[in-house]
Protein backbone atom coordinates (compact mmCIF):
# COMPACT_ATOMS: atom_id res chain seq x y z
CA UNK A 1 0.00 0.00 0.00
CA UNK A 2 1.30 3.40 -0.88
CA UNK A 3 1.80 5.74 2.04
CA UNK A 4 2.54 9.44 1.83
CA UNK A 5 4.43 11.20 4.58
CA UNK A 6 3.03 14.74 4.33
CA UNK A 7 5.00 17.81 5.10
CA UNK A 8 5.08 17.95 8.37
CA UNK A 9 7.73 17.20 10.68
CA UNK A 10 6.21 20.38 12.20
CA UNK A 11 8.43 20.16 15.21
CA UNK A 12 11.39 19.98 12.88
CA UNK A 13 10.61 22.97 10.66
CA UNK A 14 12.64 26.00 11.77
CA UNK A 15 13.57 23.67 14.51
CA UNK A 16 16.11 22.66 16.83
CA UNK A 17 19.62 24.00 16.74
CA UNK A 18 21.12 20.64 17.55
CA UNK A 19 24.69 20.32 16.31
CA UNK A 20 23.89 16.75 15.24
CA UNK A 21 21.19 17.87 12.80
CA UNK A 22 23.39 20.50 11.19
CA UNK A 23 26.81 18.84 11.34
CA UNK A 24 26.48 15.07 11.14
CA UNK A 25 25.78 14.78 7.41
CA UNK A 26 28.58 17.12 6.26
CA UNK A 27 31.07 15.63 8.76
CA UNK A 28 30.32 12.02 7.69
CA UNK A 29 30.48 13.10 4.03
CA UNK A 30 33.90 14.74 4.45
CA UNK A 31 35.22 11.86 6.54
CA UNK A 32 34.15 9.37 3.85
CA UNK A 33 35.68 11.54 1.12
CA UNK A 34 38.99 11.50 3.02
CA UNK A 35 38.70 7.65 3.04
CA UNK A 36 38.97 7.44 6.84
CA UNK A 37 38.00 4.37 8.83
CA UNK A 38 35.44 4.72 11.61
CA UNK A 39 33.62 7.79 10.25
CA UNK A 40 30.58 7.27 12.51
CA UNK A 41 32.79 7.39 15.62
CA UNK A 42 34.70 10.40 14.28
CA UNK A 43 31.44 12.24 13.50
CA UNK A 44 30.03 11.43 16.95
CA UNK A 45 33.24 12.76 18.48
CA UNK A 46 33.01 16.02 16.53
CA UNK A 47 29.38 16.49 17.56
CA UNK A 48 30.12 15.71 21.24
CA UNK A 49 32.99 18.22 21.16
CA UNK A 50 30.81 20.92 19.57
CA UNK A 51 28.01 20.22 22.07
CA UNK A 52 30.41 20.99 24.92
CA UNK A 53 31.36 17.43 25.87
CA UNK A 54 34.95 18.16 24.92
CA UNK A 55 36.64 15.38 26.90
CA UNK A 56 34.38 12.68 25.45
CA UNK A 57 34.58 14.17 21.99
CA UNK A 58 38.38 14.49 22.13
CA UNK A 59 38.75 10.81 23.11
CA UNK A 60 36.59 9.67 20.18
CA UNK A 61 38.38 11.95 17.71
CA UNK A 62 41.86 10.89 18.90
CA UNK A 63 40.87 7.22 18.90
CA UNK A 64 39.50 7.52 15.36
CA UNK A 65 42.53 9.44 14.07
CA UNK A 66 44.87 6.82 15.48
CA UNK A 67 43.28 4.18 13.23
CA UNK A 68 44.03 6.11 10.03
CA UNK A 69 47.03 7.19 8.00
CA UNK A 70 48.43 10.72 8.66
CA UNK A 71 47.70 11.85 5.09
CA UNK A 72 44.01 10.92 5.38
CA UNK A 73 43.64 12.56 8.80
CA UNK A 74 45.26 15.75 7.47
CA UNK A 75 42.83 15.77 4.52
CA UNK A 76 39.89 15.44 6.92
CA UNK A 77 41.22 18.30 9.08
CA UNK A 78 41.52 20.52 6.00
CA UNK A 79 37.97 19.67 4.90
CA UNK A 80 36.63 20.62 8.36
CA UNK A 81 38.26 24.04 8.03
CA UNK A 82 36.53 24.43 4.66
CA UNK A 83 33.19 23.25 6.07
CA UNK A 84 33.45 25.86 8.84
CA UNK A 85 32.92 28.57 6.20
CA UNK A 86 29.67 27.09 4.85
CA UNK A 87 26.37 28.92 5.50
CA UNK A 88 24.52 27.30 8.38
CA UNK A 89 27.71 25.71 9.70
CA UNK A 90 29.73 28.89 10.19
CA UNK A 91 28.22 29.40 13.65
CA UNK A 92 30.37 26.42 14.71
CA UNK A 93 33.46 27.73 12.89
CA UNK A 94 35.68 28.36 15.92
CA UNK A 95 34.99 24.93 17.42
CA UNK A 96 35.52 23.14 14.09
CA UNK A 97 38.89 24.89 13.75
CA UNK A 98 39.81 23.66 17.25
CA UNK A 99 38.94 20.13 16.13
CA UNK A 100 41.02 20.56 12.96
CA UNK A 101 43.96 21.68 15.12
CA UNK A 102 43.46 18.63 17.34
CA UNK A 103 43.47 16.30 14.31
CA UNK A 104 46.66 17.88 12.96
CA UNK A 105 48.50 17.39 16.27
CA UNK A 106 47.23 13.85 16.98
CA UNK A 107 49.62 11.01 16.09
CA UNK A 108 47.77 9.23 13.31
CA UNK A 109 48.17 5.51 12.72
CA UNK A 110 49.60 5.04 16.21
CA UNK A 111 46.89 3.20 18.09
CA UNK A 112 47.75 -0.27 19.32
CA UNK A 113 44.56 -2.13 19.97
CA UNK A 114 44.42 -4.09 23.22
CA UNK A 115 43.14 -7.63 22.85
CA UNK A 116 39.49 -7.84 23.74
CA UNK A 117 38.11 -10.50 26.08
CA UNK A 118 36.75 -13.59 24.41
CA UNK A 119 33.07 -13.25 23.60
CA UNK A 120 30.36 -15.70 22.79
CA UNK A 121 29.79 -16.05 19.10
CA UNK A 122 27.16 -13.62 17.83
CA UNK A 123 24.85 -14.01 14.91
CA UNK A 124 26.11 -12.12 11.86
CA UNK A 125 24.60 -8.66 11.48
CA UNK A 126 23.58 -7.01 8.21
CA UNK A 127 26.58 -5.46 6.45
CA UNK A 128 25.49 -1.83 6.62
CA UNK A 129 27.48 1.38 6.29
CA UNK A 130 26.76 5.07 6.69
CA UNK A 131 26.48 7.18 3.54
CA UNK A 132 25.78 10.90 3.35
CA UNK A 133 25.67 13.71 0.85
CA UNK A 134 24.32 17.07 -0.24
CA UNK A 135 21.99 16.96 -3.25
CA UNK A 136 22.62 19.20 -6.25
CA UNK A 137 19.48 20.01 -8.22
CA UNK A 138 21.20 22.25 -10.77
CA UNK A 139 20.78 20.79 -14.30
CA UNK A 140 18.70 17.88 -12.94
CA UNK A 141 16.33 16.26 -15.46
CA UNK A 142 12.61 17.01 -15.37
CA UNK A 143 10.11 14.51 -14.01
CA UNK A 144 6.47 14.52 -12.96
CA UNK A 145 5.72 14.71 -9.21
CA UNK A 146 2.84 15.77 -6.96
CA UNK A 147 4.31 19.29 -7.28
CA UNK A 148 3.89 19.20 -11.08
CA UNK A 149 6.85 19.28 -13.49
CA UNK A 150 9.96 19.32 -11.30
CA UNK A 151 13.74 19.20 -11.46
CA UNK A 152 14.49 15.71 -10.12
CA UNK A 153 17.91 14.76 -8.75
CA UNK A 154 18.07 10.97 -8.49
CA UNK A 155 20.33 10.37 -5.50
CA UNK A 156 20.67 6.59 -5.13
CA UNK A 157 18.82 3.30 -5.29
CA UNK A 158 17.84 1.10 -2.35
CA UNK A 159 17.94 -0.78 -0.17
CA UNK A 160 18.72 1.97 2.34
CA UNK A 161 17.24 3.72 5.36
CA UNK A 162 17.20 7.53 5.58
CA UNK A 163 18.14 8.64 9.11
CA UNK A 164 18.69 12.42 8.89
CA UNK A 165 17.35 15.14 6.57
CA UNK A 166 18.16 18.85 6.48
CA UNK A 167 16.47 20.75 3.63
CA UNK A 168 15.53 24.23 2.46
CA UNK A 169 14.41 25.52 -0.95
CA UNK A 170 13.05 28.72 -2.48
CA UNK A 171 10.20 26.69 -4.06
CA UNK A 172 8.26 23.66 -2.82
CA UNK A 173 10.51 20.63 -2.46
CA UNK A 174 9.65 16.92 -2.46
CA UNK A 175 11.87 14.22 -0.93
CA UNK A 176 10.72 10.97 -2.53
CA UNK A 177 11.15 7.20 -2.27
CA UNK A 178 10.03 5.20 -5.31
CA UNK A 179 8.51 6.44 -8.56
CA UNK A 180 8.31 10.27 -8.36
CA UNK A 181 4.84 10.21 -9.96
CA UNK A 182 3.55 7.45 -7.64
CA UNK A 183 5.84 7.40 -4.58
CA UNK A 184 6.15 4.83 -1.84
CA UNK A 185 6.49 7.83 0.48
CA UNK A 186 7.36 11.50 0.16
CA UNK A 187 7.99 14.53 2.34
CA UNK A 188 6.92 17.89 0.93
CA UNK A 189 8.73 20.94 2.31
CA UNK A 190 7.00 24.31 1.66
CA UNK A 191 8.95 27.06 -0.10
CA UNK A 192 11.45 28.89 2.12
CA UNK A 193 10.80 26.57 5.07
CA UNK A 194 13.57 24.65 6.85
CA UNK A 195 13.26 20.92 7.50
CA UNK A 196 15.58 19.47 10.16
CA UNK A 197 14.85 15.91 11.23
CA UNK A 198 17.02 13.18 12.74
CA UNK A 199 16.54 9.71 14.23
CA UNK A 200 14.35 8.83 11.25
CA UNK A 201 13.89 5.34 9.79
CA UNK A 202 12.52 6.04 6.32
CA UNK A 203 12.97 2.95 4.08
CA UNK A 204 14.17 2.92 0.48
CA UNK A 205 13.27 -0.56 -0.75
CA UNK A 206 15.42 -2.68 -3.02
CA UNK A 207 15.38 -1.20 -6.55
CA UNK A 208 13.50 1.92 -5.38
CA UNK A 209 15.02 5.32 -6.10
CA UNK A 210 15.67 8.11 -3.60
CA UNK A 211 14.89 11.38 -5.40
CA UNK A 212 14.96 15.08 -4.48
CA UNK A 213 12.53 17.15 -6.60
CA UNK A 214 12.14 20.94 -6.79
CA UNK A 215 9.00 22.46 -8.32
CA UNK A 216 9.40 24.62 -11.44
CA UNK A 217 12.94 23.38 -11.98
CA UNK A 218 14.53 25.73 -9.42
CA UNK A 219 18.09 24.94 -8.36
CA UNK A 220 18.09 27.26 -5.32
CA UNK A 221 17.85 24.33 -2.94
CA UNK A 222 19.98 22.67 -0.30
CA UNK A 223 19.27 19.11 0.86
CA UNK A 224 21.65 17.14 3.08
CA UNK A 225 20.97 13.54 4.07
CA UNK A 226 22.45 10.67 6.06
CA UNK A 227 21.47 7.05 5.42
CA UNK A 228 22.38 3.48 6.29
CA UNK A 229 22.96 1.37 3.16
CA UNK A 230 23.90 -2.22 2.44
CA UNK A 231 27.60 -2.51 1.62
CA UNK A 232 26.90 -4.11 -1.75
CA UNK A 233 24.60 -1.35 -3.02
CA UNK A 234 25.42 1.68 -5.16
CA UNK A 235 25.75 5.10 -3.56
CA UNK A 236 24.60 6.83 -6.71
CA UNK A 237 23.88 9.13 -8.18
CA UNK A 238 21.18 6.97 -9.73
CA UNK A 239 21.25 7.74 -13.46
CA UNK A 240 18.16 5.77 -14.43
CA UNK A 241 15.39 7.83 -16.02
C-alpha positions as CSV (number, residue, x, y, z in Angstrom):
1,X,0.0,0.0,0.0
2,X,1.3,3.4,-0.9
3,X,1.8,5.7,2.0
4,X,2.5,9.4,1.8
5,X,4.4,11.2,4.6
6,X,3.0,14.7,4.3
7,X,5.0,17.8,5.1
8,X,5.1,18.0,8.4
9,X,7.7,17.2,10.7
10,X,6.2,20.4,12.2
11,X,8.4,20.2,15.2
12,X,11.4,20.0,12.9
13,X,10.6,23.0,10.7
14,X,12.6,26.0,11.8
15,X,13.6,23.7,14.5
16,X,16.1,22.7,16.8
17,X,19.6,24.0,16.7
18,X,21.1,20.6,17.5
19,X,24.7,20.3,16.3
20,X,23.9,16.8,15.2
21,X,21.2,17.9,12.8
22,X,23.4,20.5,11.2
23,X,26.8,18.8,11.3
24,X,26.5,15.1,11.1
25,X,25.8,14.8,7.4
26,X,28.6,17.1,6.3
27,X,31.1,15.6,8.8
28,X,30.3,12.0,7.7
29,X,30.5,13.1,4.0
30,X,33.9,14.7,4.4
31,X,35.2,11.9,6.5
32,X,34.1,9.4,3.9
33,X,35.7,11.5,1.1
34,X,39.0,11.5,3.0
35,X,38.7,7.6,3.0
36,X,39.0,7.4,6.8
37,X,38.0,4.4,8.8
38,X,35.4,4.7,11.6
39,X,33.6,7.8,10.2
40,X,30.6,7.3,12.5
41,X,32.8,7.4,15.6
42,X,34.7,10.4,14.3
43,X,31.4,12.2,13.5
44,X,30.0,11.4,17.0
45,X,33.2,12.8,18.5
46,X,33.0,16.0,16.5
47,X,29.4,16.5,17.6
48,X,30.1,15.7,21.2
49,X,33.0,18.2,21.2
50,X,30.8,20.9,19.6
51,X,28.0,20.2,22.1
52,X,30.4,21.0,24.9
53,X,31.4,17.4,25.9
54,X,34.9,18.2,24.9
55,X,36.6,15.4,26.9
56,X,34.4,12.7,25.5
57,X,34.6,14.2,22.0
58,X,38.4,14.5,22.1
59,X,38.7,10.8,23.1
60,X,36.6,9.7,20.2
61,X,38.4,11.9,17.7
62,X,41.9,10.9,18.9
63,X,40.9,7.2,18.9
64,X,39.5,7.5,15.4
65,X,42.5,9.4,14.1
66,X,44.9,6.8,15.5
67,X,43.3,4.2,13.2
68,X,44.0,6.1,10.0
69,X,47.0,7.2,8.0
70,X,48.4,10.7,8.7
71,X,47.7,11.8,5.1
72,X,44.0,10.9,5.4
73,X,43.6,12.6,8.8
74,X,45.3,15.8,7.5
75,X,42.8,15.8,4.5
76,X,39.9,15.4,6.9
77,X,41.2,18.3,9.1
78,X,41.5,20.5,6.0
79,X,38.0,19.7,4.9
80,X,36.6,20.6,8.4
81,X,38.3,24.0,8.0
82,X,36.5,24.4,4.7
83,X,33.2,23.2,6.1
84,X,33.5,25.9,8.8
85,X,32.9,28.6,6.2
86,X,29.7,27.1,4.8
87,X,26.4,28.9,5.5
88,X,24.5,27.3,8.4
89,X,27.7,25.7,9.7
90,X,29.7,28.9,10.2
91,X,28.2,29.4,13.7
92,X,30.4,26.4,14.7
93,X,33.5,27.7,12.9
94,X,35.7,28.4,15.9
95,X,35.0,24.9,17.4
96,X,35.5,23.1,14.1
97,X,38.9,24.9,13.8
98,X,39.8,23.7,17.3
99,X,38.9,20.1,16.1
100,X,41.0,20.6,13.0
101,X,44.0,21.7,15.1
102,X,43.5,18.6,17.3
103,X,43.5,16.3,14.3
104,X,46.7,17.9,13.0
105,X,48.5,17.4,16.3
106,X,47.2,13.9,17.0
107,X,49.6,11.0,16.1
108,X,47.8,9.2,13.3
109,X,48.2,5.5,12.7
110,X,49.6,5.0,16.2
111,X,46.9,3.2,18.1
112,X,47.7,-0.3,19.3
113,X,44.6,-2.1,20.0
114,X,44.4,-4.1,23.2
115,X,43.1,-7.6,22.8
116,X,39.5,-7.8,23.7
117,X,38.1,-10.5,26.1
118,X,36.7,-13.6,24.4
119,X,33.1,-13.3,23.6
120,X,30.4,-15.7,22.8
121,X,29.8,-16.0,19.1
122,X,27.2,-13.6,17.8
123,X,24.8,-14.0,14.9
124,X,26.1,-12.1,11.9
125,X,24.6,-8.7,11.5
126,X,23.6,-7.0,8.2
127,X,26.6,-5.5,6.4
128,X,25.5,-1.8,6.6
129,X,27.5,1.4,6.3
130,X,26.8,5.1,6.7
131,X,26.5,7.2,3.5
132,X,25.8,10.9,3.3
133,X,25.7,13.7,0.9
134,X,24.3,17.1,-0.2
135,X,22.0,17.0,-3.3
136,X,22.6,19.2,-6.3
137,X,19.5,20.0,-8.2
138,X,21.2,22.3,-10.8
139,X,20.8,20.8,-14.3
140,X,18.7,17.9,-12.9
141,X,16.3,16.3,-15.5
142,X,12.6,17.0,-15.4
143,X,10.1,14.5,-14.0
144,X,6.5,14.5,-13.0
145,X,5.7,14.7,-9.2
146,X,2.8,15.8,-7.0
147,X,4.3,19.3,-7.3
148,X,3.9,19.2,-11.1
149,X,6.9,19.3,-13.5
150,X,10.0,19.3,-11.3
151,X,13.7,19.2,-11.5
152,X,14.5,15.7,-10.1
153,X,17.9,14.8,-8.7
154,X,18.1,11.0,-8.5
155,X,20.3,10.4,-5.5
156,X,20.7,6.6,-5.1
157,X,18.8,3.3,-5.3
158,X,17.8,1.1,-2.3
159,X,17.9,-0.8,-0.2
160,X,18.7,2.0,2.3
161,X,17.2,3.7,5.4
162,X,17.2,7.5,5.6
163,X,18.1,8.6,9.1
164,X,18.7,12.4,8.9
165,X,17.3,15.1,6.6
166,X,18.2,18.8,6.5
167,X,16.5,20.7,3.6
168,X,15.5,24.2,2.5
169,X,14.4,25.5,-1.0
170,X,13.0,28.7,-2.5
171,X,10.2,26.7,-4.1
172,X,8.3,23.7,-2.8
173,X,10.5,20.6,-2.5
174,X,9.6,16.9,-2.5
175,X,11.9,14.2,-0.9
176,X,10.7,11.0,-2.5
177,X,11.2,7.2,-2.3
178,X,10.0,5.2,-5.3
179,X,8.5,6.4,-8.6
180,X,8.3,10.3,-8.4
181,X,4.8,10.2,-10.0
182,X,3.6,7.5,-7.6
183,X,5.8,7.4,-4.6
184,X,6.2,4.8,-1.8
185,X,6.5,7.8,0.5
186,X,7.4,11.5,0.2
187,X,8.0,14.5,2.3
188,X,6.9,17.9,0.9
189,X,8.7,20.9,2.3
190,X,7.0,24.3,1.7
191,X,8.9,27.1,-0.1
192,X,11.5,28.9,2.1
193,X,10.8,26.6,5.1
194,X,13.6,24.6,6.8
195,X,13.3,20.9,7.5
196,X,15.6,19.5,10.2
197,X,14.9,15.9,11.2
198,X,17.0,13.2,12.7
199,X,16.5,9.7,14.2
200,X,14.3,8.8,11.3
201,X,13.9,5.3,9.8
202,X,12.5,6.0,6.3
203,X,13.0,3.0,4.1
204,X,14.2,2.9,0.5
205,X,13.3,-0.6,-0.7
206,X,15.4,-2.7,-3.0
207,X,15.4,-1.2,-6.6
208,X,13.5,1.9,-5.4
209,X,15.0,5.3,-6.1
210,X,15.7,8.1,-3.6
211,X,14.9,11.4,-5.4
212,X,15.0,15.1,-4.5
213,X,12.5,17.1,-6.6
214,X,12.1,20.9,-6.8
215,X,9.0,22.5,-8.3
216,X,9.4,24.6,-11.4
217,X,12.9,23.4,-12.0
218,X,14.5,25.7,-9.4
219,X,18.1,24.9,-8.4
220,X,18.1,27.3,-5.3
221,X,17.8,24.3,-2.9
222,X,20.0,22.7,-0.3
223,X,19.3,19.1,0.9
224,X,21.6,17.1,3.1
225,X,21.0,13.5,4.1
226,X,22.4,10.7,6.1
227,X,21.5,7.0,5.4
228,X,22.4,3.5,6.3
229,X,23.0,1.4,3.2
230,X,23.9,-2.2,2.4
231,X,27.6,-2.5,1.6
232,X,26.9,-4.1,-1.7
233,X,24.6,-1.4,-3.0
234,X,25.4,1.7,-5.2
235,X,25.8,5.1,-3.6
236,X,24.6,6.8,-6.7
237,X,23.9,9.1,-8.2
238,X,21.2,7.0,-9.7
239,X,21.2,7.7,-13.5
240,X,18.2,5.8,-14.4
241,X,15.4,7.8,-16.0
